[in-house]
C-alpha cells in the first residue's frame, strides 16, 4: 500500500486519468473528490462489496449472470 500525505485542495493522480482531491478535512473525516472517465466505476468499499456479494448470489442461483452497478 502506498501511503501519501495530502492537505486540503491537494491531489494525487492515478494512471494519468484519475484525480483524487482532498476537498475537506473535518475531525476524523476526510471528503474526497474523484475525477475519472465515465468508463471507470468508483464505489465506496462497502457498496462495491455489496455488489460483489449480490453478483455471487445471483451467479449461484441463476448461472453466471452478473449484475453491474448500472443495472
C-alpha positions in Angstrom: 0.0 0.0 0.0 1.3 3.4 -0.9 0.6 6.0 1.9 0.6 9.7 1.0 0.0 12.8 3.0 -2.2 15.5 1.4 -3.6 18.7 2.6 -6.9 20.3 1.7 -7.1 21.1 -2.0 -4.1 18.9 -2.8 -4.5 16.0 -5.2 -3.0 12.7 -6.4 -3.1 11.4 -10.0 -3.7 7.7 -10.7 -2.9 6.2 -14.1 -2.9 9.6 -15.9 -6.7 9.9 -16.0 -8.0 9.7 -12.4 -7.6 12.6 -9.9 -8.3 12.3 -6.2 -8.5 15.6 -4.4 -8.9 16.3 -0.7 -12.0 18.6 -0.5 -12.4 18.9 3.2 -11.0 17.7 6.5 -13.3 17.8 9.5 -12.2 16.0 12.6 -11.6 12.3 11.7 -13.5 12.6 8.4 -12.0 13.4 5.0 -14.1 14.3 2.0 -12.5 13.3 -1.3 -13.4 14.4 -4.8 -12.7 11.9 -7.6 -12.5 12.8 -11.2 -12.4 9.7 -13.5 -13.5 8.8 -17.0 -17.2 7.7 -17.2 -15.9 4.2 -18.1 -14.3 3.9 -14.7 -16.6 2.8 -11.9 -16.0 4.3 -8.5 -17.7 3.0 -5.4 -17.2 3.2 -1.6 -15.8 -0.1 -0.5 -18.9 -1.3 1.3 -21.0 -0.6 -1.8 -18.5 -2.5 -4.0 -18.5 -5.5 -1.6 -22.4 -5.5 -1.6 -22.4 -5.5 -5.4 -19.9 -8.4 -5.5 -21.9 -10.4 -2.9 -25.1 -9.8 -5.0 -23.3 -10.9 -8.1 -22.0 -14.1 -6.4 -25.5 -14.9 -5.1 -27.1 -14.4 -8.5 -24.5 -16.5 -10.2 -25.1 -19.3 -7.7 -28.9 -19.1 -8.2 -29.1 -18.4 -11.9 -26.0 -19.5 -13.6 -23.3 -16.9 -14.3 -25.4 -13.8 -14.9 -23.7 -10.8 -13.3 -25.2 -7.6 -12.0 -23.4 -4.4 -12.9 -23.8 -1.1 -10.9 -25.6 0.4 -13.9 -28.3 -2.4 -13.8 
